[in-house]
């Protein structure tokens, strides 16, 4: 599948469909004098504009890497989603303004059966567009398409509410268009805020999926028995399906350089083949072969177990000749004073092993690896 072409084709369908809905709804809204239908039409107009922006964003995101952007331009798609969120917020604000004007004015809408039929067909069309966009968004892993699909399905519910109001006005002479338009505007704004929060989170950088992290670890551990542990998995997202990662593996300290290089190349190839992630591998050398180093490691683990915000200790290495010990601790983000945790561990270790110096590195909880 050519992802870029698929997204553009889907967006073109969205533009055509929403343009037809805008034309029909504005015609009915003007004839009937219904602010809620006109508001719904404006919302469809922003949906069409969203599809245009999706096309532009997809083309920009698909540009090849260059000297200034060596990781490509994939994150432009997240900016596209942010722009779409602002368009949705604008549509919601316009709906509320129009609703207030309608409530202040004295004119009442006048519907006929033809108007109701047009609105009913618009509801069906919006449901179809929503399902189509959601399907294509999942297939292409496009947030912009998925957001457009969610928005379309949401619009279908609101359009159905407009249909009910129109029917009530026609049958019972009960006019609620102004209030309904305000309600529609409120829901549109909420939808825009939710999308904005999610898109901005992805631009800032979100936590890597825990299940996928566990799958990467299991792949490495199962394929390579010489690997005793996988730690410090950091995955950077440079756009949909564009990931660059790093991780540490723990191996025996007597492995030779050529063996380590072969192991690292194998792991990098396997991770890329299975997950499409480019990964670089660092090494932790395990040297708990002596009784003293094993005893020290166990003592450190007993200390970290008493610290509620220490999630893991790893990367332990004791140089008994130079009397230097190195290890990392993963500290929970809830811990307000990570340095204080390190200081407590250091003090306890110096008290028990005064001849040794301890280099304790604080790691962040980047991924869910045990």
KEKE-3310 file (N, C-alpha, C; in steps of 0.2 Angstrom, whole numbers, plus 5000, padded with zeros to 4 digits):
npx = (5004:5003:5005:5004:4997:4985:4980:4978:4969:4958:4955:4951:4939:4933:4932:4924:4912:4909:4908:4896:4887:4888:4883:4869:4864:4866:4857:4845:4844:4844:4832:4823:4825:4833:4844:4851:4853:4861:4872:4876:4880:4891:4900:4902:4908:4921:4925:4928:4938:4947:4951:4957:4968:4974:4978:4988:4997:5001:5008:5019:5024:5029:5040:5057:5071:5083:5097:5095:5085:5087:5080:5069:5052:5041:5034:5026:5013:5008:5007:4998:4986:4984:4981:4969:4962:4961:4953:4941:4938:4936:4924:4915:4915:4909:4897:4891:4890:4882:4870:4867:4864:4853:4844:4842:4836:4819:4814:4807:4811:4805:4800:4799:4793:4802:4814:4817:4819:4831:4840:4839:4845:4858:4862:4864:4874:4884:4887:4892:4903:4910:4913:4920:4932:4937:4940:4950:4959:4964:4969:4979:4986:4984:4983:4976:4966:4959:4954:4946:4937:4931:4926:4916:4907:4903:4897:4886:4878:4874:4868:4858:4851:4848:4839:4828:4824:4820:4809:4801:4798:4791:4780:4775:4776:4786:4800:4817:4829:4839:4844:4848:4858:4867:4870:4876:4887:4894:4897:4905:4916:4921:4925:4935:4945:4949:4955:4965:4973:4978:4985:4995:5001:5008:5017:5025:5030:5026:5024:5031:5022:5018:5015:5021:5034:5037:5036:5047:5057:5055:5057:5071:5077:5072:5077:5091:5100:5111:5109:5106:5097:5086:5087:5083:5076:5073:5062:5060:5049:5047:5036:5022:5025:5039:5052:5065:5077:5085:5093:5099:5108:5111:5126:5138:5153:5165:5163:5169:5174:5171:5161:5152:5149:5143:5132:5125:5122:5114:5103:5098:5095:5084:5075:5071:5066:5055:5048:5049:5058:5072:5086:5099:5111:5117:5129:5129:5140:5140:5146:5145:5151:5159:5159:5158:5154:5142:5135:5136:5128:5115:5113:5112:5100:5092:5091:5086:5073:5067:5064:5051:5048:5058:5059:5067:5083:5098:5111:5123:5139:5154:5170:5182:5196:5199:5190:5177:5160:5147:5130:5113:5098:5080:5069:5053:5041:5034:5042:5048:5060:5073:5087:5088:5085:5095:5106:5103:5104:5118:5124:5120:5127:5140:5142:5142:5151:5165:5177:5174:5169:5154:5145:5131:5118:5104:5090:5076:5059:5056:5050:5039:5048:5052)
npy = (4994:5011:5023:5037:5040:5033:5040:5053:5050:5046:5058:5066:5061:5064:5078:5080:5074:5081:5094:5093:5090:5103:5112:5107:5108:5122:5127:5122:5127:5141:5142:5137:5145:5141:5141:5131:5121:5128:5131:5118:5115:5124:5118:5106:5112:5116:5103:5099:5108:5103:5091:5095:5101:5090:5083:5092:5092:5078:5077:5086:5079:5068:5071:5069:5065:5078:5089:5098:5091:5077:5066:5065:5072:5068:5072:5082:5078:5077:5091:5094:5088:5096:5108:5105:5102:5116:5121:5114:5119:5133:5131:5127:5138:5147:5142:5143:5157:5160:5154:5162:5174:5169:5166:5179:5185:5187:5179:5164:5147:5139:5124:5111:5095:5092:5098:5090:5078:5080:5083:5071:5062:5068:5064:5051:5051:5057:5047:5037:5043:5045:5031:5027:5035:5032:5019:5020:5028:5019:5009:5016:5021:5035:5049:5060:5057:5048:5056:5064:5055:5052:5064:5066:5055:5060:5072:5066:5062:5074:5080:5072:5076:5089:5086:5080:5091:5099:5091:5092:5106:5107:5098:5100:5113:5118:5127:5125:5128:5137:5134:5121:5123:5130:5120:5110:5118:5118:5104:5102:5110:5104:5092:5097:5101:5089:5083:5092:5091:5078:5078:5088:5082:5071:5079:5084:5072:5056:5043:5027:5013:5001:4987:4985:4987:4977:4966:4969:4967:4953:4947:4949:4943:4930:4926:4926:4918:4922:4935:4943:4952:4966:4983:5001:5005:5016:5025:5035:5045:5050:5053:5045:5028:5029:5026:5028:5020:5016:5004:4995:4980:4966:4957:4943:4948:4943:4942:4944:4957:4955:4946:4953:4963:4956:4951:4963:4968:4957:4959:4972:4970:4961:4967:4978:4971:4965:4975:4987:4997:5007:5003:5006:4998:4997:4991:4982:4975:4960:4955:4946:4935:4932:4928:4939:4950:4946:4946:4959:4965:4959:4965:4978:4977:4974:4986:4995:4989:4994:5007:5015:5022:5018:5009:4999:4991:4991:4986:4983:4984:4978:4983:4975:4977:4991:4996:5001:5004:5002:5006:5007:5016:5015:5028:5032:5043:5050:5053:5066:5070:5064:5064:5064:5051:5044:5049:5043:5030:5029:5033:5023:5012:5016:5016:5002:4997:5004:5006:5007:5016:5023:5024:5030:5030:5039:5034:5038:5033:5027:5017:5002:4991:4976)
npz = (5000:4995:5006:5007:4995:4998:5009:5003:4993:5001:5007:4997:4994:5005:5004:4993:4997:5009:5003:4995:5005:5012:5002:5001:5014:5017:5008:5012:5025:5023:5016:5025:5036:5047:5059:5066:5056:5046:5054:5056:5043:5041:5050:5042:5032:5037:5039:5026:5023:5032:5027:5015:5022:5027:5016:5011:5023:5023:5011:5014:5025:5019:5012:5008:5019:5023:5024:5035:5041:5046:5050:5043:5039:5045:5057:5053:5051:5063:5066:5057:5062:5073:5068:5062:5073:5078:5068:5071:5083:5080:5072:5082:5090:5081:5079:5092:5093:5082:5087:5098:5092:5085:5096:5101:5091:5083:5073:5067:5062:5047:5041:5029:5022:5012:5017:5029:5023:5016:5027:5033:5024:5024:5037:5035:5025:5033:5042:5034:5029:5041:5045:5034:5035:5047:5045:5035:5041:5052:5044:5037:5047:5051:5060:5057:5048:5056:5066:5058:5055:5067:5070:5060:5063:5075:5071:5064:5074:5079:5068:5067:5079:5075:5065:5072:5079:5069:5064:5076:5075:5064:5066:5079:5081:5089:5094:5094:5089:5091:5104:5101:5092:5100:5109:5100:5096:5108:5110:5098:5101:5113:5106:5098:5108:5114:5103:5100:5112:5111:5099:5102:5113:5106:5098:5108:5114:5118:5130:5125:5119:5130:5129:5116:5119:5128:5119:5111:5120:5123:5111:5109:5120:5119:5107:5109:5120:5127:5131:5146:5150:5146:5145:5148:5136:5124:5114:5100:5091:5075:5067:5059:5059:5059:5068:5079:5090:5106:5116:5131:5133:5144:5146:5149:5156:5149:5136:5119:5108:5095:5096:5102:5093:5083:5089:5092:5079:5074:5083:5080:5067:5068:5076:5068:5057:5062:5069:5062:5067:5070:5079:5091:5100:5117:5129:5144:5155:5164:5179:5190:5195:5205:5223:5231:5223:5219:5232:5235:5225:5228:5240:5237:5229:5240:5246:5237:5236:5247:5244:5238:5226:5218:5203:5197:5197:5188:5176:5184:5189:5196:5200:5207:5209:5207:5215:5212:5209:5199:5194:5188:5192:5190:5192:5198:5190:5199:5210:5219:5223:5216:5217:5231:5233:5227:5235:5248:5245:5242:5254:5262:5256:5257:5270:5273:5264:5265:5258:5245:5230:5223:5209:5205:5193:5188:5180:5169:5168:5155:5147:5149:5155:5163)
capx = (5000:5006:5001:5003:4992:4979:4977:4976:4962:4952:4954:4948:4932:4930:4931:4918:4906:4907:4906:4889:4883:4887:4878:4862:4862:4865:4851:4839:4845:4842:4825:4819:4827:4836:4851:4855:4855:4866:4878:4879:4883:4897:4904:4904:4913:4927:4927:4931:4944:4952:4953:4962:4974:4977:4982:4995:5001:5003:5013:5025:5027:5032:5047:5063:5076:5088:5103:5092:5080:5090:5075:5063:5047:5035:5030:5022:5007:5005:5005:4991:4981:4984:4977:4962:4959:4959:4947:4935:4936:4933:4917:4911:4914:4905:4890:4888:4889:4876:4865:4865:4860:4846:4840:4840:4831:4812:4812:4806:4812:4799:4802:4794:4795:4808:4820:4818:4822:4838:4844:4840:4850:4864:4864:4866:4880:4890:4889:4896:4910:4914:4915:4925:4938:4940:4943:4956:4964:4967:4973:4985:4989:4984:4979:4972:4960:4955:4951:4941:4931:4928:4922:4911:4902:4900:4893:4880:4873:4872:4864:4851:4847:4845:4833:4823:4822:4816:4803:4797:4796:4786:4774:4772:4777:4790:4806:4822:4835:4844:4847:4851:4864:4872:4872:4880:4893:4898:4900:4911:4922:4924:4929:4942:4949:4951:4960:4971:4977:4981:4990:5000:5005:5012:5022:5029:5033:5022:5027:5031:5018:5021:5015:5026:5041:5038:5037:5054:5062:5054:5061:5079:5078:5070:5082:5098:5100:5117:5107:5103:5092:5086:5085:5084:5073:5070:5060:5059:5044:5048:5031:5019:5029:5046:5054:5072:5077:5091:5092:5105:5108:5116:5129:5144:5159:5170:5162:5174:5172:5168:5155:5147:5147:5139:5126:5122:5120:5108:5097:5096:5091:5078:5070:5069:5062:5048:5044:5051:5061:5079:5088:5106:5112:5123:5131:5130:5144:5138:5151:5143:5154:5163:5154:5158:5150:5135:5133:5135:5122:5110:5112:5109:5093:5088:5090:5081:5066:5064:5063:5044:5048:5063:5056:5072:5091:5101:5118:5127:5146:5159:5177:5185:5203:5199:5185:5172:5154:5142:5123:5108:5091:5074:5065:5046:5040:5030:5047:5049:5067:5077:5093:5088:5085:5102:5110:5101:5107:5125:5126:5120:5132:5147:5143:5143:5157:5168:5183:5172:5166:5148:5143:5124:5115:5097:5086:5069:5054:5054:5045:5037:5052:5053)
capy = (5000:5017:5026:5044:5040:5031:5046:5058:5048:5047:5065:5069:5058:5068:5085:5080:5072:5087:5100:5091:5091:5110:5115:5105:5110:5129:5128:5120:5131:5147:5141:5136:5150:5137:5143:5125:5118:5132:5129:5111:5116:5127:5112:5102:5116:5115:5096:5099:5111:5098:5086:5099:5102:5083:5082:5096:5089:5072:5078:5089:5074:5063:5074:5065:5068:5083:5090:5101:5087:5070:5061:5066:5077:5064:5075:5087:5075:5079:5098:5094:5086:5102:5113:5102:5104:5123:5122:5112:5124:5138:5129:5127:5145:5151:5139:5147:5164:5160:5152:5167:5178:5167:5167:5186:5187:5185:5175:5157:5144:5136:5118:5107:5088:5091:5099:5085:5072:5082:5083:5064:5060:5071:5060:5044:5052:5058:5041:5033:5046:5043:5024:5026:5039:5028:5013:5022:5030:5014:5006:5020:5024:5042:5052:5065:5053:5045:5062:5067:5050:5053:5071:5064:5051:5065:5076:5063:5062:5081:5081:5068:5080:5094:5083:5079:5098:5101:5088:5095:5112:5106:5094:5103:5121:5119:5129:5124:5128:5141:5130:5116:5126:5131:5113:5108:5121:5115:5097:5103:5113:5098:5087:5100:5101:5083:5081:5096:5088:5072:5080:5092:5077:5068:5083:5084:5066:5052:5036:5021:5008:4996:4980:4984:4987:4970:4962:4970:4963:4946:4945:4949:4938:4923:4924:4927:4916:4925:4941:4942:4957:4972:4989:5008:5006:5023:5025:5042:5045:5055:5053:5038:5022:5032:5026:5027:5018:5013:5000:4992:4973:4964:4951:4942:4953:4940:4941:4947:4963:4953:4943:4959:4967:4951:4951:4969:4968:4953:4961:4978:4968:4957:4973:4982:4967:4963:4981:4993:5002:5007:5003:5005:4993:4998:4985:4981:4969:4957:4952:4943:4928:4931:4928:4946:4955:4944:4948:4967:4966:4957:4970:4984:4976:4975:4994:4998:4987:4998:5014:5014:5025:5015:5004:4994:4992:4987:4989:4983:4981:4980:4982:4974:4980:4998:4997:5006:5000:5006:5004:5012:5015:5019:5031:5034:5050:5053:5055:5073:5071:5058:5065:5062:5043:5042:5050:5038:5023:5030:5033:5016:5008:5018:5013:4995:4996:5011:5006:5007:5022:5021:5028:5028:5034:5039:5033:5039:5027:5028:5011:4997:4985:4973)
capz = (5000:4996:5012:5005:4990:5001:5013:4998:4989:5006:5009:4991:4995:5011:5001:4988:5001:5013:4999:4993:5011:5013:4998:5003:5021:5017:5004:5016:5031:5021:5014:5031:5041:5052:5061:5067:5050:5044:5059:5054:5036:5042:5052:5036:5028:5041:5038:5020:5024:5036:5022:5011:5026:5028:5010:5012:5028:5021:5006:5017:5029:5014:5009:5010:5024:5020:5029:5041:5044:5044:5052:5039:5040:5047:5062:5051:5051:5070:5066:5053:5067:5078:5064:5061:5080:5079:5064:5074:5088:5076:5070:5088:5092:5077:5081:5098:5091:5078:5091:5103:5088:5084:5102:5102:5086:5084:5068:5068:5056:5044:5038:5025:5022:5008:5021:5033:5019:5015:5033:5035:5020:5027:5043:5033:5022:5038:5045:5029:5029:5047:5045:5029:5037:5053:5042:5031:5046:5055:5039:5035:5054:5050:5065:5054:5045:5061:5069:5054:5055:5073:5070:5055:5066:5080:5067:5062:5079:5080:5063:5069:5083:5071:5061:5077:5081:5063:5065:5081:5073:5058:5068:5085:5081:5095:5091:5099:5085:5094:5109:5098:5089:5105:5111:5094:5096:5114:5108:5093:5105:5117:5102:5096:5113:5114:5097:5101:5118:5109:5094:5105:5116:5101:5096:5114:5114:5123:5132:5121:5120:5135:5126:5111:5123:5131:5113:5109:5125:5122:5105:5110:5125:5116:5101:5111:5127:5130:5134:5152:5152:5141:5149:5145:5130:5122:5107:5098:5086:5071:5063:5059:5057:5059:5075:5081:5097:5109:5122:5133:5134:5149:5144:5153:5154:5146:5129:5115:5104:5088:5097:5104:5087:5079:5093:5091:5072:5074:5087:5076:5061:5070:5078:5062:5053:5066:5071:5058:5072:5069:5086:5092:5106:5121:5133:5151:5157:5170:5182:5197:5195:5212:5228:5234:5219:5220:5238:5235:5221:5232:5246:5233:5228:5246:5248:5232:5237:5252:5241:5235:5220:5213:5200:5195:5197:5183:5174:5190:5188:5202:5199:5214:5209:5207:5220:5209:5208:5194:5193:5187:5195:5187:5197:5196:5189:5205:5215:5219:5224:5214:5220:5237:5233:5226:5241:5253:5243:5242:5261:5265:5253:5259:5277:5273:5260:5265:5254:5238:5228:5220:5204:5204:5188:5189:5174:5169:5167:5148:5144:5154:5155:5170)
cpx = (5004:5002:4999:4997:4985:4976:4975:4969:4957:4950:4950:4940:4929:4928:4925:4912:4904:4905:4898:4885:4882:4882:4871:4860:4861:4858:4845:4839:4842:4834:4820:4820:4830:4843:4855:4857:4861:4873:4881:4882:4890:4902:4906:4909:4920:4930:4931:4938:4950:4955:4958:4969:4978:4981:4989:5000:5004:5009:5019:5028:5031:5038:5052:5067:5081:5093:5100:5087:5082:5085:5069:5058:5041:5031:5025:5014:5004:5003:4998:4985:4979:4980:4970:4958:4957:4953:4941:4933:4933:4925:4913:4910:4909:4897:4887:4886:4882:4869:4862:4862:4853:4841:4838:4835:4824:4810:4812:4807:4805:4802:4797:4797:4802:4815:4822:4821:4829:4842:4845:4845:4857:4867:4867:4873:4886:4892:4893:4903:4914:4917:4921:4932:4941:4943:4950:4961:4967:4971:4980:4989:4990:4980:4974:4965:4956:4951:4945:4935:4927:4923:4916:4905:4899:4895:4886:4875:4870:4867:4857:4847:4844:4838:4827:4820:4818:4809:4798:4794:4790:4779:4771:4773:4781:4797:4812:4829:4840:4848:4851:4858:4869:4875:4877:4887:4898:4901:4906:4917:4925:4928:4935:4947:4953:4957:4966:4976:4981:4987:4996:5005:5010:5018:5027:5033:5029:5026:5026:5026:5021:5021:5020:5033:5042:5039:5044:5059:5061:5058:5068:5080:5077:5075:5089:5099:5106:5115:5103:5098:5092:5083:5085:5081:5070:5068:5057:5054:5045:5042:5028:5024:5036:5048:5062:5073:5084:5089:5099:5103:5113:5119:5135:5149:5165:5169:5167:5170:5168:5162:5149:5144:5142:5132:5122:5119:5114:5102:5094:5092:5084:5073:5067:5064:5055:5044:5045:5054:5069:5082:5096:5106:5118:5124:5132:5134:5142:5144:5150:5145:5157:5157:5153:5154:5143:5132:5131:5129:5115:5108:5109:5102:5089:5087:5085:5074:5063:5062:5056:5044:5054:5060:5061:5079:5094:5108:5123:5134:5151:5166:5181:5192:5203:5194:5180:5166:5149:5136:5118:5101:5086:5070:5058:5045:5037:5035:5049:5057:5072:5084:5094:5088:5092:5107:5109:5105:5115:5127:5126:5125:5139:5148:5145:5150:5161:5174:5181:5169:5160:5146:5135:5120:5107:5094:5079:5065:5052:5049:5044:5041:5053:5061)
cpy = (5006:5022:5033:5044:5038:5037:5051:5056:5048:5054:5068:5067:5063:5075:5085:5078:5078:5093:5099:5092:5099:5113:5113:5108:5118:5131:5127:5125:5138:5147:5141:5141:5147:5138:5136:5121:5122:5131:5123:5111:5119:5122:5108:5105:5115:5108:5095:5102:5107:5093:5089:5100:5095:5081:5086:5093:5082:5073:5081:5083:5069:5065:5069:5069:5073:5084:5093:5096:5080:5065:5061:5071:5074:5068:5080:5085:5077:5087:5098:5093:5092:5107:5111:5103:5111:5124:5120:5117:5130:5137:5129:5134:5148:5148:5142:5154:5165:5159:5158:5173:5176:5167:5174:5188:5184:5180:5168:5153:5140:5130:5115:5100:5088:5093:5094:5079:5074:5081:5075:5061:5062:5067:5054:5045:5053:5051:5037:5036:5044:5036:5024:5029:5035:5022:5014:5024:5025:5010:5009:5022:5031:5045:5057:5062:5050:5050:5064:5062:5051:5059:5070:5060:5056:5069:5073:5063:5069:5083:5078:5073:5086:5092:5082:5086:5101:5098:5091:5102:5112:5103:5098:5110:5123:5121:5129:5125:5132:5138:5124:5118:5127:5124:5110:5111:5119:5109:5098:5106:5108:5093:5090:5100:5095:5081:5086:5094:5082:5074:5084:5087:5073:5072:5084:5078:5062:5046:5031:5016:5002:4989:4979:4984:4980:4965:4963:4966:4956:4943:4944:4943:4931:4921:4923:4925:4920:4932:4940:4947:4963:4978:4995:5008:5013:5023:5032:5041:5051:5055:5046:5033:5024:5032:5025:5026:5016:5009:4997:4984:4971:4957:4949:4946:4949:4939:4946:4952:4960:4949:4948:4962:4962:4951:4957:4970:4963:4956:4967:4975:4965:4963:4976:4978:4966:4970:4987:4999:5001:5007:5002:5002:4995:4991:4986:4975:4967:4954:4950:4936:4926:4931:4935:4951:4953:4946:4955:4968:4965:4962:4977:4983:4976:4982:4997:4996:4991:5005:5013:5017:5023:5009:4998:4996:4988:4990:4988:4980:4983:4978:4982:4976:4987:5000:5002:5001:5005:5003:5009:5011:5019:5021:5033:5041:5054:5055:5062:5075:5065:5058:5063:5054:5041:5043:5045:5032:5024:5030:5026:5011:5010:5016:5006:4993:5002:5012:5007:5014:5019:5026:5026:5033:5033:5039:5035:5033:5028:5023:5006:4991:4982:4972)
cpz = (5000:5000:5010:5000:4993:5005:5008:4995:4994:5007:5003:4992:5000:5008:4997:4992:5005:5009:4997:4999:5013:5009:4999:5009:5021:5013:5008:5022:5029:5019:5020:5036:5047:5054:5063:5061:5046:5048:5057:5047:5037:5045:5047:5032:5031:5040:5031:5020:5028:5031:5017:5015:5027:5022:5010:5017:5026:5015:5009:5021:5025:5011:5012:5015:5020:5026:5035:5045:5043:5046:5048:5042:5043:5053:5060:5051:5058:5070:5062:5058:5071:5074:5063:5068:5081:5074:5067:5080:5086:5075:5076:5090:5088:5078:5087:5097:5087:5082:5096:5098:5086:5090:5103:5097:5087:5079:5070:5062:5053:5039:5034:5025:5018:5013:5026:5029:5018:5021:5035:5030:5022:5032:5040:5029:5027:5041:5041:5029:5035:5047:5040:5031:5043:5050:5039:5036:5050:5050:5037:5041:5053:5055:5062:5051:5050:5065:5065:5054:5062:5073:5065:5059:5072:5076:5065:5067:5080:5074:5064:5074:5080:5067:5066:5079:5075:5063:5070:5079:5068:5061:5074:5086:5087:5092:5096:5095:5088:5100:5107:5095:5094:5108:5106:5095:5102:5113:5103:5097:5109:5112:5100:5101:5114:5109:5098:5107:5115:5104:5097:5110:5112:5099:5102:5115:5120:5124:5127:5123:5124:5132:5120:5114:5125:5125:5111:5113:5124:5116:5106:5115:5123:5111:5103:5118:5130:5133:5140:5154:5147:5145:5145:5138:5129:5115:5105:5091:5082:5065:5062:5056:5056:5066:5075:5088:5099:5115:5124:5134:5139:5146:5149:5151:5151:5138:5125:5111:5098:5090:5099:5098:5083:5082:5092:5084:5071:5077:5083:5070:5063:5072:5072:5058:5056:5067:5067:5062:5071:5076:5086:5099:5110:5126:5140:5152:5164:5173:5190:5198:5202:5217:5231:5230:5219:5226:5238:5231:5225:5238:5243:5232:5234:5248:5243:5233:5243:5250:5236:5228:5215:5210:5198:5196:5192:5181:5180:5187:5194:5200:5205:5215:5210:5213:5218:5208:5204:5194:5192:5191:5191:5193:5195:5195:5195:5211:5214:5220:5222:5216:5227:5238:5232:5232:5247:5251:5244:5249:5264:5262:5256:5266:5277:5269:5259:5260:5246:5236:5223:5215:5202:5199:5189:5181:5174:5167:5160:5145:5150:5153:5162:5171)
residu = (UNK:UNK:UNK:UNK:UNK:UNK:UNK:UNK:UNK:UNK:UNK:UNK:UNK:UNK:UNK:UNK:UNK:UNK:UNK:UNK:UNK:UNK:UNK:UNK:UNK:UNK:UNK:UNK:UNK:UNK:UNK:UNK:UNK:UNK:UNK:UNK:UNK:UNK:UNK:UNK:UNK:UNK:UNK:UNK:UNK:UNK:UNK:UNK:UNK:UNK:UNK:UNK:UNK:UNK:UNK:UNK:UNK:UNK:UNK:UNK:UNK:UNK:UNK:UNK:UNK:UNK:UNK:UNK:UNK:UNK:UNK:UNK:UNK:UNK:UNK:UNK:UNK:UNK:UNK:UNK:UNK:UNK:UNK:UNK:UNK:UNK:UNK:UNK:UNK:UNK:UNK:UNK:UNK:UNK:UNK:UNK:UNK:UNK:UNK:UNK:UNK:UNK:UNK:UNK:UNK:UNK:UNK:UNK:UNK:UNK:UNK:UNK:UNK:UNK:UNK:UNK:UNK:UNK:UNK:UNK:UNK:UNK:UNK:UNK:UNK:UNK:UNK:UNK:UNK:UNK:UNK:UNK:UNK:UNK:UNK:UNK:UNK:UNK:UNK:UNK:UNK:UNK:UNK:UNK:UNK:UNK:UNK:UNK:UNK:UNK:UNK:UNK:UNK:UNK:UNK:UNK:UNK:UNK:UNK:UNK:UNK:UNK:UNK:UNK:UNK:UNK:UNK:UNK:UNK:UNK:UNK:UNK:UNK:UNK:UNK:UNK:UNK:UNK:UNK:UNK:UNK:UNK:UNK:UNK:UNK:UNK:UNK:UNK:UNK:UNK:UNK:UNK:UNK:UNK:UNK:UNK:UNK:UNK:UNK:UNK:UNK:UNK:UNK:UNK:UNK:UNK:UNK:UNK:UNK:UNK:UNK:UNK:UNK:UNK:UNK:UNK:UNK:UNK:UNK:UNK:UNK:UNK:UNK:UNK:UNK:UNK:UNK:UNK:UNK:UNK:UNK:UNK:UNK:UNK:UNK:UNK:UNK:UNK:UNK:UNK:UNK:UNK:UNK:UNK:UNK:UNK:UNK:UNK:UNK:UNK:UNK:UNK:UNK:UNK:UNK:UNK:UNK:UNK:UNK:UNK:UNK:UNK:UNK:UNK:UNK:UNK:UNK:UNK:UNK:UNK:UNK:UNK:UNK:UNK:UNK:UNK:UNK:UNK:UNK:UNK:UNK:UNK:UNK:UNK:UNK:UNK:UNK:UNK:UNK:UNK:UNK:UNK:UNK:UNK:UNK:UNK:UNK:UNK:UNK:UNK:UNK:UNK:UNK:UNK:UNK:UNK:UNK:UNK:UNK:UNK:UNK:UNK:UNK:UNK:UNK:UNK:UNK:UNK:UNK:UNK:UNK:UNK:UNK:UNK:UNK:UNK:UNK:UNK:UNK:UNK:UNK:UNK:UNK:UNK:UNK:UNK:UNK:UNK:UNK:UNK:UNK:UNK:UNK:UNK:UNK:UNK:UNK:UNK:UNK:UNK:UNK:UNK:UNK:UNK:UNK:UNK:UNK:UNK:UNK:UNK:UNK:UNK:UNK:UNK:UNK:UNK:UNK:UNK:UNK:UNK)
# end
